[in-house]
Amino acid sequence: MCEATAYLMRKNGDEELLLADVDLIEPQEGGQMRLVSIYGEQKVLKAKIKSMSLVNHRVVLAEQ
Amino acid sequence: MCEATAYLMRKNGDEELLLADVDLIEPQEGGQMRLVSIYGEQKVLKAKIKSMSLVNHRVVLAEQ
């Protein structure tokens, strides 16, 4: 499977696990980002994509 | 392998192939987006992420 793990980089530079097994990533209106895992778990938060490596299954979002 | 195919949605709504076998996706300064394939092919263009499904290996960027 090709889902990824999403991490959130806080404004102070700390990185934490946000959501595992992410399938969907969809920017929303108002600077929100929506992530949905393959299990249907959903997170919506004010963040931007910082970097993404699909081969490494790694998505890093930056807190806004 | 978990790379994806990136499509570009033009302002008129047309969708076209942008880059195959994408590994890295990195927003840059000034609204540019950088994509790099597993073969090292790189595209940098003024676009935003519209939607992404990792399970479907599909990334859609919207032309800005």
N, CA and C atoms of all chains as a GROMACS GRO file, in nm:
protein
  384
    1MET      N    1   0.084  -0.120   0.000
    1MET     CA    2   0.000   0.000   0.000
    1MET      C    3   0.088   0.125   0.000
    2CYS      N    4   0.031   0.233  -0.052
    2CYS     CA    5   0.113   0.352  -0.074
    2CYS      C    6   0.071   0.471   0.009
    3GLU      N    7  -0.001   0.447   0.115
    3GLU     CA    8  -0.034   0.557   0.205
    3GLU      C    9   0.094   0.607   0.272
    4ALA      N   10   0.083   0.724   0.332
    4ALA     CA   11   0.201   0.787   0.393
    4ALA      C   12   0.173   0.823   0.539
    5THR      N   13   0.277   0.855   0.608
    5THR     CA   14   0.263   0.906   0.744
    5THR      C   15   0.279   1.057   0.739
    6ALA      N   16   0.186   1.128   0.802
    6ALA     CA   17   0.191   1.274   0.802
    6ALA      C   18   0.241   1.324   0.937
    7TYR      N   19   0.338   1.414   0.931
    7TYR     CA   20   0.394   1.477   1.050
    7TYR      C   21   0.361   1.625   1.046
    8LEU      N   22   0.345   1.682   1.164
    8LEU     CA   23   0.318   1.825   1.175
    8LEU      C   24   0.440   1.893   1.237
    9MET      N   25   0.495   1.991   1.164
    9MET     CA   26   0.602   2.070   1.222
    9MET      C   27   0.541   2.193   1.289
   10ARG      N   28   0.560   2.201   1.420
   10ARG     CA   29   0.510   2.313   1.498
   10ARG      C   30   0.591   2.438   1.467
   11LYS      N   31   0.535   2.553   1.507
   11LYS     CA   32   0.605   2.678   1.478
   11LYS      C   33   0.740   2.685   1.547
   12ASN      N   34   0.756   2.611   1.658
   12ASN     CA   35   0.886   2.609   1.727
   12ASN      C   36   0.983   2.508   1.667
   13GLY      N   37   0.943   2.442   1.559
   13GLY     CA   38   1.034   2.350   1.490
   13GLY      C   39   1.017   2.204   1.530
   14ASP      N   40   0.943   2.178   1.639
   14ASP     CA   41   0.920   2.039   1.680
   14ASP      C   42   0.832   1.968   1.577
   15GLU      N   43   0.861   1.842   1.556
   15GLU     CA   44   0.785   1.762   1.460
   15GLU      C   45   0.712   1.653   1.537
   16GLU      N   46   0.584   1.636   1.508
   16GLU     CA   47   0.510   1.531   1.577
   16GLU      C   48   0.424   1.455   1.478
   17LEU      N   49   0.390   1.333   1.516
   17LEU     CA   50   0.304   1.251   1.432
   17LEU      C   51   0.166   1.314   1.426
   18LEU      N   52   0.114   1.329   1.305
   18LEU     CA   53  -0.018   1.388   1.288
   18LEU      C   54  -0.121   1.280   1.255
   19LEU      N   55  -0.091   1.201   1.153
   19LEU     CA   56  -0.186   1.096   1.111
   19LEU      C   57  -0.110   0.990   1.031
   20ALA      N   58  -0.136   0.865   1.064
   20ALA     CA   59  -0.071   0.754   0.994
   20ALA      C   60  -0.161   0.706   0.879
   21ASP      N   61  -0.103   0.636   0.785
   21ASP     CA   62  -0.177   0.570   0.676
   21ASP      C   63  -0.264   0.667   0.597
   22VAL      N   64  -0.207   0.782   0.566
   22VAL     CA   65  -0.281   0.887   0.496
   22VAL      C   66  -0.298   0.850   0.348
   23ASP      N   67  -0.420   0.862   0.302
   23ASP     CA   68  -0.449   0.846   0.159
   23ASP      C   69  -0.473   0.983   0.096
   24LEU      N   70  -0.576   1.054   0.143
   24LEU     CA   71  -0.616   1.180   0.078
   24LEU      C   72  -0.556   1.302   0.148
   25ILE      N   73  -0.509   1.395   0.067
   25ILE     CA   74  -0.462   1.524   0.116
   25ILE      C   75  -0.526   1.630   0.029
   26GLU      N   76  -0.607   1.716   0.092
   26GLU     CA   77  -0.682   1.814   0.014
   26GLU      C   78  -0.681   1.950   0.083
   27PRO      N   79  -0.616   2.046   0.024
   27PRO     CA   80  -0.626   2.183   0.077
   27PRO      C   81  -0.770   2.231   0.070
   28GLN      N   82  -0.812   2.303   0.174
   28GLN     CA   83  -0.948   2.355   0.182
   28GLN      C   84  -0.944   2.507   0.174
   29GLU      N   85  -1.062   2.567   0.170
   29GLU     CA   86  -1.071   2.712   0.178
   29GLU      C   87  -1.016   2.759   0.312
   30GLY      N   88  -0.960   2.880   0.315
   30GLY     CA   89  -0.920   2.940   0.441
   30GLY      C   90  -0.792   2.886   0.499
   31GLY      N   91  -0.710   2.821   0.415
   31GLY     CA   92  -0.580   2.774   0.463
   31GLY      C   93  -0.584   2.646   0.543
   32GLN      N   94  -0.699   2.581   0.545
   32GLN     CA   95  -0.710   2.453   0.614
   32GLN      C   96  -0.659   2.340   0.524
   33MET      N   97  -0.611   2.235   0.586
   33MET     CA   98  -0.569   2.116   0.511
   33MET      C   99  -0.646   1.997   0.567
   34ARG      N  100  -0.698   1.915   0.476
   34ARG     CA  101  -0.775   1.797   0.516
   34ARG      C  102  -0.696   1.673   0.480
   35LEU      N  103  -0.679   1.587   0.579
   35LEU     CA  104  -0.613   1.459   0.556
   35LEU      C  105  -0.709   1.348   0.596
   36VAL      N  106  -0.712   1.242   0.516
   36VAL     CA  107  -0.798   1.128   0.546
   36VAL      C  108  -0.714   1.002   0.532
   37SER      N  109  -0.719   0.918   0.636
   37SER     CA  110  -0.643   0.793   0.632
   37SER      C  111  -0.722   0.686   0.557
   38ILE      N  112  -0.655   0.576   0.527
   38ILE     CA  113  -0.723   0.466   0.458
   38ILE      C  114  -0.830   0.404   0.547
   39TYR      N  115  -0.828   0.434   0.678
   39TYR     CA  116  -0.930   0.382   0.769
   39TYR      C  117  -1.044   0.483   0.790
   40GLY      N  118  -1.036   0.596   0.718
   40GLY     CA  119  -1.142   0.694   0.726
   40GLY      C  120  -1.121   0.797   0.835
   41GLU      N  121  -1.013   0.784   0.910
   41GLU     CA  122  -0.985   0.887   1.012
   41GLU      C  123  -0.948   1.016   0.940
   42GLN      N  124  -1.000   1.127   0.990
   42GLN     CA  125  -0.985   1.255   0.922
   42GLN      C  126  -0.929   1.360   1.016
   43LYS      N  127  -0.840   1.441   0.965
   43LYS     CA  128  -0.790   1.556   1.040
   43LYS      C  129  -0.799   1.678   0.950
   44VAL      N  130  -0.848   1.787   1.007
   44VAL     CA  131  -0.852   1.914   0.936
   44VAL      C  132  -0.782   2.016   1.024
   45LEU      N  133  -0.684   2.082   0.971
   45LEU     CA  134  -0.607   2.177   1.053
   45LEU      C  135  -0.550   2.286   0.965
   46LYS      N  136  -0.511   2.393   1.028
   46LYS     CA  137  -0.453   2.507   0.957
   46LYS      C  138  -0.305   2.477   0.936
   47ALA      N  139  -0.271   2.434   0.818
   47ALA     CA  140  -0.133   2.394   0.791
   47ALA      C  141  -0.107   2.399   0.642
   48LYS      N  142   0.020   2.407   0.609
   48LYS     CA  143   0.063   2.401   0.469
   48LYS      C  144   0.154   2.282   0.450
   49ILE      N  145   0.159   2.233   0.327
   49ILE     CA  146   0.255   2.126   0.297
   49ILE      C  147   0.394   2.185   0.294
   50LYS      N  148   0.483   2.121   0.368
   50LYS     CA  149   0.622   2.165   0.370
   50LYS      C  150   0.705   2.081   0.273
   51SER      N  151   0.690   1.951   0.283
   51SER     CA  152   0.761   1.862   0.191
   51SER      C  153   0.691   1.727   0.191
   52MET      N  154   0.717   1.653   0.085
   52MET     CA  155   0.652   1.525   0.068
   52MET      C  156   0.746   1.433  -0.010
   53SER      N  157   0.770   1.315   0.042
   53SER     CA  158   0.838   1.212  -0.036
   53SER      C  159   0.748   1.090  -0.041
   54LEU      N  160   0.698   1.063  -0.159
   54LEU     CA  161   0.606   0.950  -0.173
   54LEU      C  162   0.680   0.818  -0.160
   55VAL      N  163   0.803   0.814  -0.209
   55VAL     CA  164   0.882   0.690  -0.200
   55VAL      C  165   0.911   0.658  -0.053
   56ASN      N  166   0.934   0.762   0.028
   56ASN     CA  167   0.959   0.742   0.171
   56ASN      C  168   0.830   0.744   0.254
   57HIS      N  169   0.715   0.761   0.189
   57HIS     CA  170   0.585   0.757   0.258
   57HIS      C  171   0.579   0.863   0.367
   58ARG      N  172   0.632   0.978   0.336
   58ARG     CA  173   0.648   1.080   0.440
   58ARG      C  174   0.596   1.216   0.392
   59VAL      N  175   0.502   1.272   0.467
   59VAL     CA  176   0.447   1.404   0.439
   59VAL      C  177   0.470   1.491   0.561
   60VAL      N  178   0.527   1.609   0.540
   60VAL     CA  179   0.547   1.701   0.651
   60VAL      C  180   0.463   1.826   0.625
   61LEU      N  181   0.376   1.857   0.720
   61LEU     CA  182   0.297   1.979   0.714
   61LEU      C  183   0.358   2.080   0.812
   62ALA      N  184   0.347   2.207   0.778
   62ALA     CA  185   0.393   2.312   0.867
   62ALA      C  186   0.272   2.381   0.927
   63GLU      N  187   0.270   2.392   1.057
   63GLU     CA  188   0.163   2.462   1.129
   63GLU      C  189   0.160   2.608   1.086
   64GLN      N  190   0.037   2.660   1.067
   64GLN     CA  191   0.024   2.801   1.024
   64GLN      C  192  -0.032   2.884   1.136
   65MET      N  193   0.645   0.024  -0.590
   65MET     CA  194   0.689   0.162  -0.566
   65MET      C  195   0.567   0.253  -0.549
   66CYS      N  196   0.589   0.359  -0.477
   66CYS     CA  197   0.476   0.442  -0.437
   66CYS      C  198   0.477   0.581  -0.497
   67GLU      N  199   0.550   0.599  -0.603
   67GLU     CA  200   0.546   0.728  -0.669
   67GLU      C  201   0.407   0.749  -0.731
   68ALA      N  202   0.381   0.874  -0.766
   68ALA     CA  203   0.249   0.909  -0.818
   68ALA      C  204   0.261   0.977  -0.954
   69THR      N  205   0.149   0.989  -1.020
   69THR     CA  206   0.144   1.066  -1.144
   69THR      C  207   0.083   1.202  -1.112
   70ALA      N  208   0.150   1.307  -1.157
   70ALA     CA  209   0.101   1.443  -1.131
   70ALA      C  210   0.035   1.498  -1.256
   71TYR      N  211  -0.084   1.553  -1.236
   71TYR     CA  212  -0.160   1.617  -1.343
   71TYR      C  213  -0.173   1.765  -1.312
   72LEU      N  214  -0.179   1.843  -1.416
   72LEU     CA  215  -0.196   1.988  -1.400
   72LEU      C  216  -0.334   2.026  -1.452
   73MET      N  217  -0.414   2.090  -1.365
   73MET     CA  218  -0.541   2.142  -1.410
   73MET      C  219  -0.522   2.286  -1.451
   74ARG      N  220  -0.545   2.312  -1.579
   74ARG     CA  221  -0.534   2.447  -1.635
   74ARG      C  222  -0.647   2.535  -1.584
   75LYS      N  223  -0.630   2.664  -1.600
   75LYS     CA  224  -0.732   2.757  -1.552
   75LYS      C  225  -0.866   2.736  -1.623
   76ASN      N  226  -0.862   2.682  -1.744
   76ASN     CA  227  -0.987   2.655  -1.817
   76ASN      C  228  -1.049   2.520  -1.779
   77GLY      N  229  -0.987   2.448  -1.683
   77GLY     CA  230  -1.044   2.323  -1.636
   77GLY      C  231  -0.985   2.200  -1.702
   78ASP      N  232  -0.909   2.217  -1.809
   78ASP     CA  233  -0.846   2.102  -1.876
   78ASP      C  234  -0.739   2.042  -1.785
   79GLU      N  235  -0.730   1.911  -1.789
   79GLU     CA  236  -0.631   1.842  -1.708
   79GLU      C  237  -0.531   1.775  -1.800
   80GLU      N  238  -0.404   1.791  -1.771
   80GLU     CA  239  -0.302   1.729  -1.855
   80GLU      C  240  -0.194   1.665  -1.770
   81LEU      N  241  -0.128   1.567  -1.826
   81LEU     CA  242  -0.017   1.501  -1.757
   81LEU      C  243   0.095   1.600  -1.736
   82LEU      N  244   0.143   1.609  -1.614
   82LEU     CA  245   0.252   1.700  -1.583
   82LEU      C  246   0.383   1.623  -1.566
   83LEU      N  247   0.382   1.521  -1.482
   83LEU     CA  248   0.505   1.444  -1.457
   83LEU      C  249   0.466   1.308  -1.401
   84ALA      N  250   0.527   1.204  -1.454
   84ALA     CA  251   0.502   1.068  -1.406
   84ALA      C  252   0.605   1.030  -1.301
   85ASP      N  253   0.572   0.929  -1.222
   85ASP     CA  254   0.668   0.870  -1.126
   85ASP      C  255   0.724   0.973  -1.029
   86VAL      N  256   0.634   1.058  -0.978
   86VAL     CA  257   0.676   1.166  -0.887
   86VAL      C  258   0.707   1.110  -0.749
   87ASP      N  259   0.822   1.148  -0.698
   87ASP     CA  260   0.858   1.116  -0.560
   87ASP      C  261   0.840   1.239  -0.472
   88LEU      N  262   0.916   1.346  -0.501
   88LEU     CA  263   0.918   1.463  -0.414
   88LEU      C  264   0.823   1.573  -0.462
   89ILE      N  265   0.754   1.632  -0.366
   89ILE     CA  266   0.668   1.748  -0.392
   89ILE      C  267   0.700   1.851  -0.286
   90GLU      N  268   0.748   1.965  -0.329
   90GLU     CA  269   0.793   2.065  -0.233
   90GLU      C  270   0.751   2.205  -0.276
   91PRO      N  271   0.661   2.267  -0.200
   91PRO     CA  272   0.629   2.407  -0.227
   91PRO      C  273   0.753   2.494  -0.208
   92GLN      N  274   0.767   2.592  -0.296
   92GLN     CA  275   0.882   2.683  -0.292
   92GLN      C  276   0.834   2.823  -0.257
   93GLU      N  277   0.928   2.912  -0.240
   93GLU     CA  278   0.892   3.053  -0.220
   93GLU      C  279   0.823   3.106  -0.347
   94GLY      N  280   0.733   3.202  -0.328
   94GLY     CA  281   0.673   3.269  -0.442
   94GLY      C  282   0.564   3.190  -0.512
   95GLY      N  283   0.509   3.090  -0.444
   95GLY     CA  284   0.398   3.016  -0.501
   95GLY      C  285   0.438   2.912  -0.604
   96GLN      N  286   0.567   2.887  -0.614
   96GLN     CA  287   0.613   2.781  -0.705
   96GLN      C  288   0.603   2.644  -0.638
   97MET      N  289   0.584   2.543  -0.719
   97MET     CA  290   0.582   2.405  -0.670
   97MET      C  291   0.691   2.327  -0.744
   98ARG      N  292   0.768   2.249  -0.669
   98ARG     CA  293   0.876   2.169  -0.728
   98ARG      C  294   0.839   2.022  -0.717
   99LEU      N  295   0.844   1.955  -0.830
   99LEU     CA  296   0.820   1.811  -0.834
   99LEU      C  297   0.943   1.742  -0.890
  100VAL      N  298   0.980   1.630  -0.830
  100VAL     CA  299   1.095   1.554  -0.878
  100VAL      C  300   1.053   1.408  -0.891
  101SER      N  301   1.081   1.351  -1.007
  101SER     CA  302   1.046   1.211  -1.028
  101SER      C  303   1.156   1.120  -0.972
  102ILE      N  304   1.126   0.992  -0.964
  102ILE     CA  305   1.226   0.896  -0.915
  102ILE      C  306   1.344   0.886  -1.012
  103TYR      N  307   1.327   0.937  -1.133
  103TYR     CA  308   1.438   0.937  -1.230
  103TYR      C  309   1.515   1.068  -1.229
  104GLY      N  310   1.477   1.157  -1.139
  104GLY     CA  311   1.549   1.284  -1.126
  104GLY      C  312   1.495   1.394  -1.214
  105GLU      N  313   1.393   1.364  -1.292
  105GLU     CA  314   1.333   1.469  -1.374
  105GLU      C  315   1.260   1.567  -1.282
  106GLN      N  316   1.277   1.694  -1.309
  106GLN     CA  317   1.225   1.797  -1.219
  106GLN      C  318   1.137   1.896  -1.295
  107LYS      N  319   1.029   1.937  -1.230
  107LYS     CA  320   0.946   2.044  -1.286
  107LYS      C  321   0.921   2.144  -1.174
  108VAL      N  322   0.932   2.270  -1.209
  108VAL     CA  323   0.900   2.378  -1.116
  108VAL      C  324   0.801   2.469  -1.187
  109LEU      N  325   0.690   2.491  -1.124
  109LEU     CA  326   0.587   2.572  -1.190
  109LEU      C  327   0.500   2.640  -1.086
  110LYS      N  328   0.430   2.742  -1.130
  110LYS     CA  329   0.343   2.818  -1.041
  110LYS      C  330   0.211   2.743  -1.030
  111ALA      N  331   0.194   2.669  -0.922
  111ALA     CA  332   0.075   2.586  -0.906
  111ALA      C  333   0.054   2.556  -0.759
  112LYS      N  334  -0.069   2.518  -0.730
  112LYS     CA  335  -0.104   2.475  -0.595
  112LYS      C  336  -0.155   2.332  -0.600
  113ILE      N  337  -0.143   2.262  -0.489
  113ILE     CA  338  -0.200   2.128  -0.482
  113ILE      C  339  -0.352   2.142  -0.472
  114LYS      N  340  -0.419   2.069  -0.558
  114LYS     CA  341  -0.565   2.070  -0.556
  114LYS      C  342  -0.616   1.949  -0.480
  115SER      N  343  -0.563   1.832  -0.512
  115SER     CA  344  -0.602   1.711  -0.439
  115SER      C  345  -0.495   1.605  -0.460
  116MET      N  346  -0.496   1.509  -0.372
  116MET     CA  347  -0.395   1.406  -0.376
  116MET      C  348  -0.453   1.278  -0.319
  117SER      N  349  -0.441   1.168  -0.392
  117SER     CA  350  -0.474   1.037  -0.336
  117SER      C  351  -0.352   0.949  -0.351
  118LEU      N  352  -0.292   0.917  -0.238
  118LEU     CA  353  -0.170   0.836  -0.243
  118LEU      C  354  -0.201   0.692  -0.283
  119VAL      N  355  -0.318   0.643  -0.238
  119VAL     CA  356  -0.355   0.506  -0.273
  119VAL      C  357  -0.378   0.494  -0.424
  120ASN      N  358  -0.432   0.599  -0.484
  120ASN     CA  359  -0.454   0.599  -0.629
  120ASN      C  360  -0.336   0.654  -0.707
  121HIS      N  361  -0.229   0.691  -0.638
  121HIS     CA  362  -0.106   0.740  -0.703
  121HIS      C  363  -0.135   0.862  -0.789
  122ARG      N  364  -0.218   0.949  -0.740
  122ARG     CA  365  -0.266   1.059  -0.823
  122ARG      C  366  -0.256   1.191  -0.748
  123VAL      N  367  -0.187   1.286  -0.811
  123VAL     CA  368  -0.172   1.421  -0.757
  123VAL      C  369  -0.224   1.518  -0.863
  124VAL      N  370  -0.313   1.608  -0.821
  124VAL     CA  371  -0.362   1.709  -0.914
  124VAL      C  372  -0.319   1.846  -0.864
  125LEU      N  373  -0.248   1.918  -0.950
  125LEU     CA  374  -0.209   2.056  -0.920
  125LEU      C  375  -0.299   2.149  -0.999
  126ALA      N  376  -0.326   2.265  -0.942
  126ALA     CA  377  -0.404   2.366  -1.012
  126ALA      C  378  -0.311   2.478  -1.054
  127GLU      N  379  -0.316   2.511  -1.181
  127GLU     CA  380  -0.237   2.621  -1.236
  127GLU      C  381  -0.275   2.752  -1.166
  128GLN      N  382  -0.175   2.834  -1.135
  128GLN     CA  383  -0.202   2.962  -1.067
  128GLN      C  384  -0.175   3.076  -1.162
   0.00000   0.00000   0.00000
